[in-house]
Amino acid sequence: MPSKHKIWAQLPPLPKDQLVSQVQKYESAGLEGIWSSQTFGAPFVPLAAAAAVSTKLKLGTGIALAFVRSPLDTATMALDVDTISGGRLVLGLGSSAKMLIDAFGMEYGKPLKHMREVIGLIRQIVAKGHTGELGLLEGEYHTLDLRHFRTLAPPTRTEIPIFMPAVFEKACQMAGELANGLLGHPLWSDKWIKEQVFANVDTGLKQTGRNRSEIDINLNVFVAVNKDKREAINDARANIAYYSQSEQYHRYFEYIGFGKEAKAIQDAFTRNDFTAMSAACSDEMVEAIALVGPADEVRRRMSERAELADSITPVIPHFGLTPEKAAFYLDGIADCFYGN
């Protein structure tokens, strides 16, 4: 599918042969880049492996959890992948939901304030970690004694692009103010994107006098391409429910008209009742968030949703899918968006 948008794909950890095959497939298809996400492990390892078997693809952490490691650790891993890849890393950093940070035993803090501090520290280390002149870096959440620290060699780049994910307005504003890119949440609906996202990014841009061209807005979108639309809806349902489990998102669902469904999903999650979570996710809720159905319909809806965006990441609704179904929907995305 010819597209005015740059297209990204997601790359999970895979056995060596599968990872090499997938990376080479994405590179030969002319994709802009690949994202490796963090659930319980760091996303840098799959990207380092991908760097060694590719030459053009951008390599994005989509996302690395900003609060579960020291900013020094994040910065040095970013520098390593950037070195291995010859300057192709995109550092996606996010706060995620508090319950996930709690699982790591780390402090969550006030997420926007904490994110601002982490980004500032990482940028200082990337820019000057090789000079030995950083000294003592003190913030509210982190104190880094770098008086005796320096990297072994100058970095491939002294500035690595940072993308921020967002759900709510303030995070969109902060991305506009600070980041090189915004990685849109796959739960976003057309209504939220059109009414909230771009206006709030513009507000952030104006705070620092930046132009719209200085930030790449990438929309992560759940996609299930299937001639049988009913099957596609049913296959996407558990995934939408799973991603809707956090109470932090309830205000968002109220805004887009699915507060009742989200409350039922979140109540079922507290009981670890995944069957009830799926049952509470209506067809209308699935279709408001995911692009499901035949290829022509999916392409049309993607074109409408991403009209003002710069890049897109179509992803399968992976939760609850069998390996065979996952492969079917991955092939559907490839056929629909990049012709492989």
C-alpha positions, 0 to 999 in steps of 0.5 A: 500500500503506497502511503504518505506516512512512514511505517513502523513495525513491532519486534518482540524478542524472538529466537535468532533465526526468526528475529533475523528473518523478521528484521530482514523482511522489514528492511527489504519492505522499506519500513522506517523502523521497528519498535521493541516494547518493554513489559518485564524485560528491557527492550534494548536487547532485541534492538541490539540483535536487530542492529547487527543484521540491518543497515537502514531500519531505525531501532526504537524502544517503544517504550522503555520504562523510564522509572525502573532503572537509573537514568545512567543505565538507560543512557548507557544502554541507549549509547551502546545500541546507537553505537552498534547500529551506527546511529539508528536508535530512537529512545522511546521513554514512558512512565506507564501505569503505576501498577507496572512500576510497582512490579519492579519495586521502583518509585513512580512519583509524579509521572510528568515531573519524574519524566522531565527529570529523567529525560534531562539527565539522559540527555546530559549523559548522552551529550557529555558522558565521554568528557568526564565533566558531568560532576554531581547531577541532582534532582528530586528523584535521582542523584547521580555522582558522575565525578569519576564517570566517563564512557570509553569513547565519544558517542556515535551521536551526542543527541539521540532522538527521544519519543514520549508516549501519551494517553492524556492531554498533559503528556501530549503537551510535554511531548510537544515541549520536550520530545523529538516524537510522540508515540500515540497510545494504541487505545486512542480513538478517532475522537480523542486523536482529533479533539485532543492530541494535536491541539495539546501537542501544539500547546507544548510546541508553543511553550518552547517556540518549536515548529510542528516539523520538529516532532514526529507524531507516530500513531500506534494502532491495533489492526486486525485485517480479516474478510470476516469482520465479526471474527476480527472483532471477536479476536481483538476483544480480549486485547482491548479489554486487557489494555483497558484494565488500568483505573488511570485510564477511566477518565479517557474512556468516559470521554470517548463514551465507554466509561461503563464498559471500562469500569466493568473491565477494571472491576473484573481485572481486580478479580483476575477474571479475564473472561469477564473482562472480555465480555464487558468489552462491547463490539462498539468499544472494539471498533472505536479503538481497533481497525478491524475488518476487510483490508479496504475498510482498514486502509480507509480508517487508517487514512482518516485516523492518521491524516495529521500524523507523520508515521504509523505503527499498525500492530496486531491485537496480540493478547489472547491470540493463538500463534496461528492467528497472530501469524495470520494477522501479521500477514494481514498488516504486511499485505495491507500496509507494506506489500510483503 
